[in-house]
Amino acid sequence: MASSKQLENSIKRKTESIAKLQKEIKTQTAAVAKLKSELVVEKKKEAEAKAAKAKAKPKAKPKAKGKK
């Protein structure tokens, strides 16, 4: 069986590891939130560009002349 000192050290290491992982999770969650907001902005820009393109009048194509 492990001594109390060994158990205390083990608990301390695991607690520090958990704190480090929680900090990493927080950082990654913030990064995902930022990417999601950027995605929304880009989708909006693309939709506006598509709508503007659809509104633009198509250029008149010259009629093909029949060969004589």
C-alpha positions as CSV (number, residue, x, y, z in Angstrom):
1,M,0.0,0.0,0.0
2,A,1.2,3.5,-0.8
3,S,2.2,5.9,2.0
4,S,0.3,9.0,2.8
5,K,3.1,11.1,1.3
6,Q,2.9,9.2,-2.0
7,L,-0.8,9.6,-2.1
8,E,-0.6,13.3,-1.4
9,N,2.0,13.7,-4.3
10,S,-0.2,11.7,-6.6
11,I,-3.3,13.8,-5.8
12,K,-1.2,17.0,-6.3
13,R,0.0,15.9,-9.7
14,K,-3.4,14.8,-10.9
15,T,-5.0,18.1,-9.6
16,E,-2.3,20.1,-11.5
17,S,-3.0,18.0,-14.6
18,I,-6.7,18.6,-14.4
19,A,-6.1,22.4,-14.0
20,K,-3.9,22.3,-17.1
21,L,-6.5,20.4,-19.1
22,Q,-9.3,22.7,-18.0
23,K,-7.3,25.7,-19.1
24,E,-6.7,24.0,-22.5
25,I,-10.4,23.2,-22.8
26,K,-11.3,26.9,-22.1
27,T,-8.8,28.0,-24.7
28,Q,-10.1,25.6,-27.3
29,T,-13.7,26.5,-26.5
30,A,-12.9,30.2,-27.1
31,A,-11.2,29.4,-30.4
32,V,-14.2,27.4,-31.6
33,A,-16.5,30.3,-30.6
34,K,-14.4,32.7,-32.5
35,L,-14.4,30.5,-35.6
36,K,-18.2,30.1,-35.4
37,S,-18.6,33.9,-35.4
38,E,-16.2,34.2,-38.3
39,L,-18.2,31.5,-40.1
40,V,-21.5,33.5,-39.6
41,V,-19.9,36.6,-41.0
42,E,-18.5,34.8,-44.0
43,K,-21.8,33.1,-44.8
44,K,-23.5,36.5,-44.6
45,K,-21.0,38.0,-47.0
46,E,-21.4,35.1,-49.4
47,A,-25.2,35.4,-49.3
48,E,-25.1,39.1,-49.9
49,A,-22.7,38.6,-52.9
50,K,-24.9,35.9,-54.3
51,A,-28.0,38.1,-53.9
52,A,-26.1,41.0,-55.6
53,K,-25.1,38.8,-58.4
54,A,-28.6,37.6,-58.9
55,K,-29.9,41.1,-59.0
56,A,-27.4,42.2,-61.6
57,K,-28.8,42.3,-65.1
58,P,-27.4,39.7,-67.3
59,K,-25.5,41.0,-70.3
60,A,-27.2,40.8,-73.6
61,K,-25.6,38.1,-75.7
62,P,-25.3,38.8,-79.4
63,K,-27.5,36.7,-81.5
64,A,-25.9,34.2,-83.7
65,K,-26.3,35.0,-87.3
66,G,-27.1,32.2,-89.7
67,K,-24.6,31.3,-92.3
68,K,-25.5,32.2,-95.9
